[in-house]
Amino acid sequence: MHMVLLIHIAIAISSILVAFYTLFSPTKSRLQASYALTGLTLASGSYLVIAGQSNLLHACISGLAYLTIAYTAIIAAQKKFNFQSVSVSNKD
């Protein structure tokens, strides 16, 4: 079970790093990777709670903080990507 926790932590850290990298240099594939990693983090965290390896209150508070940070970066990156896409298409 410790391996699942380590994988969960690695996915979560990767997710935050990819989300912030995407914020500064957004592409469609990076946005998709951000969404996928965030979903994997949520899924693995849910598994840890269901398997009884994590305190529910602690997991919910940590998960909410994580999702707030990750989705704020992803939403900002999505807006930036959309703006850049519109700007490029208007130049044509």
Z-matrix of the N, CA and C atoms (Angstrom, degrees):
N
C 1 1.449
C 2 1.529 1 110.73
N 3 1.317 2 116.33 1 -27.39
C 4 1.462 3 119.61 2 178.72
C 5 1.534 4 110.85 3 -64.63
N 6 1.323 5 115.60 4 -31.82
C 7 1.463 6 119.82 5 178.62
C 8 1.531 7 110.55 6 -65.23
N 9 1.324 8 117.20 7 -38.93
C 10 1.470 9 121.07 8 178.39
C 11 1.530 10 109.45 9 -63.75
N 12 1.322 11 116.30 10 -41.54
C 13 1.466 12 120.41 11 178.28
C 14 1.527 13 110.97 12 -63.42
N 15 1.317 14 116.99 13 -42.70
C 16 1.474 15 119.86 14 178.29
C 17 1.536 16 111.17 15 -64.41
N 18 1.315 17 116.24 16 -40.85
C 19 1.475 18 119.99 17 177.64
C 20 1.523 19 109.74 18 -64.31
N 21 1.326 20 116.82 19 -42.55
C 22 1.469 21 121.30 20 177.96
C 23 1.531 22 110.91 21 -58.75
N 24 1.301 23 117.03 22 -45.72
C 25 1.470 24 121.12 23 -179.88
C 26 1.525 25 110.68 24 -65.34
N 27 1.327 26 117.37 25 -42.04
C 28 1.473 27 120.84 26 179.02
C 29 1.535 28 110.83 27 -63.55
N 30 1.328 29 116.72 28 -41.73
C 31 1.477 30 119.89 29 178.82
C 32 1.524 31 109.75 30 -64.81
N 33 1.326 32 117.16 31 -43.13
C 34 1.471 33 120.91 32 -178.63
C 35 1.529 34 111.61 33 -62.78
N 36 1.309 35 116.51 34 -44.67
C 37 1.470 36 119.98 35 179.20
C 38 1.530 37 109.88 36 -65.54
N 39 1.316 38 116.85 37 -43.94
C 40 1.477 39 120.70 38 177.31
C 41 1.515 40 110.71 39 -60.10
N 42 1.308 41 116.10 40 -40.75
C 43 1.462 42 121.05 41 -179.81
C 44 1.524 43 111.95 42 -60.41
N 45 1.322 44 115.99 43 -46.41
C 46 1.474 45 120.10 44 179.16
C 47 1.526 46 110.35 45 -64.16
N 48 1.328 47 117.15 46 -44.07
C 49 1.469 48 120.36 47 179.17
C 50 1.524 49 111.81 48 -61.93
N 51 1.323 50 116.93 49 -45.18
C 52 1.470 51 120.45 50 179.39
C 53 1.523 52 110.39 51 -65.67
N 54 1.330 53 117.51 52 -39.91
C 55 1.471 54 120.60 53 179.64
C 56 1.529 55 110.81 54 -61.44
N 57 1.318 56 117.52 55 -44.29
C 58 1.457 57 119.55 56 -179.83
C 59 1.528 58 112.36 57 -72.88
N 60 1.322 59 117.20 58 -34.37
C 61 1.472 60 119.69 59 174.20
C 62 1.525 61 109.50 60 -63.64
N 63 1.317 62 116.46 61 -41.18
C 64 1.461 63 121.78 62 178.57
C 65 1.526 64 110.65 63 -64.67
N 66 1.307 65 116.98 64 -34.77
C 67 1.467 66 120.63 65 178.31
C 68 1.531 67 111.01 66 -60.24
N 69 1.318 68 116.70 67 -38.41
C 70 1.457 69 120.35 68 -178.06
C 71 1.524 70 113.59 69 -88.03
N 72 1.317 71 116.67 70 -21.25
C 73 1.461 72 120.62 71 179.95
C 74 1.543 73 109.45 72 -145.98
N 75 1.337 74 116.20 73 73.94
C 76 1.461 75 119.30 74 -173.14
C 77 1.529 76 113.93 75 -75.01
N 78 1.321 77 114.67 76 134.41
C 79 1.463 78 122.39 77 170.00
C 80 1.531 79 106.29 78 -138.12
N 81 1.320 80 115.38 79 162.96
C 82 1.458 81 119.41 80 -179.42
C 83 1.524 82 111.14 81 -61.04
N 84 1.331 83 117.25 82 -42.87
C 85 1.474 84 120.16 83 -178.26
C 86 1.529 85 111.62 84 -67.83
N 87 1.318 86 117.94 85 -35.18
C 88 1.464 87 120.20 86 177.55
C 89 1.523 88 110.97 87 -68.98
N 90 1.333 89 116.18 88 -38.01
C 91 1.459 90 119.35 89 176.50
C 92 1.526 91 110.33 90 -63.37
N 93 1.318 92 116.65 91 -43.36
C 94 1.461 93 120.30 92 178.29
C 95 1.523 94 111.06 93 -62.72
N 96 1.320 95 116.82 94 -40.22
C 97 1.467 96 120.56 95 177.67
C 98 1.527 97 110.82 96 -64.28
N 99 1.322 98 116.75 97 -39.66
C 100 1.470 99 120.68 98 178.30
C 101 1.516 100 110.86 99 -62.30
N 102 1.331 101 116.19 100 -45.82
C 103 1.466 102 119.69 101 178.57
C 104 1.523 103 110.96 102 -62.70
N 105 1.316 104 117.36 103 -42.85
C 106 1.462 105 121.39 104 -178.78
C 107 1.532 106 111.32 105 -64.55
N 108 1.313 107 116.90 106 -45.79
C 109 1.469 108 120.07 107 -179.93
C 110 1.525 109 111.62 108 -65.30
N 111 1.327 110 116.87 109 -37.59
C 112 1.460 111 120.24 110 177.54
C 113 1.527 112 110.11 111 -65.20
N 114 1.325 113 116.59 112 -42.43
C 115 1.464 114 120.45 113 176.88
C 116 1.517 115 112.26 114 -62.80
N 117 1.340 116 116.79 115 -41.57
C 118 1.471 117 120.90 116 177.53
C 119 1.532 118 111.43 117 -63.68
N 120 1.313 119 116.46 118 -38.00
C 121 1.463 120 120.00 119 178.23
C 122 1.523 121 110.17 120 -64.64
N 123 1.318 122 116.34 121 -44.80
C 124 1.461 123 120.67 122 178.71
C 125 1.531 124 110.74 123 -62.84
N 126 1.322 125 116.97 124 -42.80
C 127 1.465 126 121.43 125 -179.88
C 128 1.537 127 111.56 126 -64.68
N 129 1.324 128 117.08 127 -46.48
C 130 1.464 129 119.36 128 -178.74
C 131 1.530 130 111.22 129 -68.48
N 132 1.324 131 117.08 130 -35.15
C 133 1.465 132 120.19 131 175.94
C 134 1.518 133 111.59 132 -65.88
N 135 1.321 134 116.01 133 -40.39
C 136 1.468 135 120.12 134 176.95
C 137 1.523 136 110.51 135 -63.08
N 138 1.319 137 115.97 136 -41.25
C 139 1.469 138 120.32 137 177.46
C 140 1.526 139 110.89 138 -60.15
N 141 1.317 140 117.01 139 -43.77
C 142 1.464 141 120.12 140 -179.66
C 143 1.528 142 111.46 141 -62.32
N 144 1.328 143 116.82 142 -38.77
C 145 1.464 144 119.93 143 178.36
C 146 1.526 145 110.20 144 -68.15
N 147 1.335 146 117.16 145 -46.38
C 148 1.464 147 121.33 146 -179.01
C 149 1.529 148 110.86 147 -63.05
N 150 1.310 149 116.45 148 -38.77
C 151 1.464 150 120.71 149 -179.87
C 152 1.530 151 112.21 150 -73.23
N 153 1.324 152 116.17 151 -5.60
C 154 1.457 153 120.03 152 177.00
C 155 1.508 154 114.66 153 81.67
N 156 1.318 155 117.23 154 15.30
C 157 1.454 156 120.25 155 -177.67
C 158 1.529 157 113.13 156 -93.34
N 159 1.324 158 115.85 157 0.94
C 160 1.454 159 118.68 158 -177.82
C 161 1.521 160 109.44 159 -142.08
N 162 1.306 161 116.21 160 143.32
C 163 1.453 162 122.66 161 175.03
C 164 1.523 163 108.21 162 -68.89
N 165 1.331 164 117.66 163 129.81
C 166 1.457 165 122.02 164 -175.21
C 167 1.531 166 112.39 165 -60.99
N 168 1.318 167 118.05 166 -46.20
C 169 1.466 168 120.76 167 -179.20
C 170 1.528 169 111.18 168 -62.28
N 171 1.322 170 116.66 169 -46.22
C 172 1.467 171 120.89 170 179.28
C 173 1.518 172 110.49 171 -62.15
N 174 1.343 173 116.52 172 -43.01
C 175 1.464 174 120.69 173 -179.69
C 176 1.521 175 111.10 174 -64.07
N 177 1.314 176 117.46 175 -39.96
C 178 1.467 177 120.47 176 -179.23
C 179 1.531 178 111.93 177 -67.67
N 180 1.305 179 116.43 178 -42.36
C 181 1.470 180 120.09 179 179.03
C 182 1.524 181 110.41 180 -66.24
N 183 1.321 182 116.41 181 -46.79
C 184 1.470 183 120.38 182 178.98
C 185 1.529 184 110.50 183 -63.91
N 186 1.321 185 116.55 184 -42.96
C 187 1.463 186 120.81 185 179.92
C 188 1.512 187 112.29 186 -63.46
N 189 1.311 188 116.79 187 -40.68
C 190 1.463 189 120.30 188 178.70
C 191 1.524 190 110.97 189 -64.92
N 192 1.319 191 117.23 190 -41.98
C 193 1.472 192 120.74 191 177.59
C 194 1.522 193 110.28 192 -63.41
N 195 1.343 194 116.10 193 -45.56
C 196 1.464 195 120.74 194 178.68
C 197 1.524 196 111.34 195 -59.72
N 198 1.340 197 116.32 196 -49.89
C 199 1.468 198 119.94 197 -178.23
C 200 1.522 199 112.14 198 -62.88
N 201 1.328 200 116.92 199 -36.71
C 202 1.464 201 120.19 200 177.46
C 203 1.524 202 110.83 201 -61.27
N 204 1.314 203 116.79 202 -46.38
C 205 1.469 204 121.13 203 -179.92
C 206 1.526 205 110.60 204 -66.87
N 207 1.322 206 116.58 205 -49.40
C 208 1.470 207 120.84 206 -176.37
C 209 1.526 208 111.25 207 -63.14
N 210 1.329 209 116.87 208 -50.16
C 211 1.461 210 118.77 209 -176.49
C 212 1.524 211 112.85 210 -70.51
N 213 1.320 212 118.05 211 -29.83
C 214 1.466 213 119.75 212 174.96
C 215 1.530 214 109.76 213 -62.17
N 216 1.320 215 116.53 214 -45.56
C 217 1.467 216 120.27 215 178.28
C 218 1.527 217 111.08 216 -66.13
N 219 1.329 218 117.76 217 -41.52
C 220 1.466 219 121.12 218 -178.54
C 221 1.522 220 111.19 219 -66.94
N 222 1.324 221 117.11 220 -43.64
C 223 1.470 222 120.30 221 179.79
C 224 1.523 223 110.33 222 -64.13
N 225 1.324 224 117.29 223 -42.56
C 226 1.471 225 120.12 224 177.43
C 227 1.522 226 110.74 225 -63.58
N 228 1.325 227 117.31 226 -40.01
C 229 1.469 228 121.06 227 178.05
C 230 1.529 229 110.61 228 -65.71
N 231 1.337 230 116.86 229 -39.98
C 232 1.469 231 120.90 230 178.74
C 233 1.525 232 110.22 231 -62.52
N 234 1.323 233 117.11 232 -43.58
C 235 1.473 234 120.96 233 178.24
C 236 1.523 235 110.66 234 -63.10
N 237 1.324 236 116.92 235 -43.24
C 238 1.462 237 121.44 236 179.21
C 239 1.526 238 110.44 237 -63.55
N 240 1.339 239 116.75 238 -42.98
C 241 1.464 240 121.86 239 178.29
C 242 1.531 241 110.47 240 -61.98
N 243 1.329 242 116.60 241 -45.69
C 244 1.466 243 120.24 242 179.09
C 245 1.523 244 111.45 243 -62.17
N 246 1.325 245 116.91 244 -41.14
C 247 1.466 246 120.90 245 178.59
C 248 1.522 247 110.81 246 -63.49
N 249 1.342 248 116.46 247 -43.66
C 250 1.459 249 120.16 248 179.02
C 251 1.525 250 111.05 249 -65.52
N 252 1.322 251 117.46 250 -36.89
C 253 1.465 252 121.17 251 179.19
C 254 1.521 253 110.69 252 -65.71
N 255 1.331 254 116.71 253 -41.33
C 256 1.456 255 121.11 254 178.54
C 257 1.527 256 110.50 255 -67.39
N 258 1.328 257 116.36 256 -41.54
C 259 1.464 258 121.11 257 179.27
C 260 1.535 259 111.23 258 -61.06
N 261 1.318 260 116.09 259 -42.89
C 262 1.465 261 120.31 260 -179.65
C 263 1.516 262 110.52 261 -66.74
N 264 1.336 263 117.38 262 -41.97
C 265 1.465 264 119.70 263 -178.57
C 266 1.528 265 111.58 264 -71.06
N 267 1.326 266 118.34 265 -27.16
C 268 1.458 267 120.72 266 177.34
C 269 1.535 268 112.11 267 -74.24
N 270 1.319 269 118.01 268 -22.03
C 271 1.468 270 121.88 269 179.45
C 272 1.521 271 111.56 270 -75.86
N 273 1.337 272 116.84 271 -20.97
C 274 1.468 273 120.57 272 -177.88
C 275 1.485 274 112.67 273 -70.76
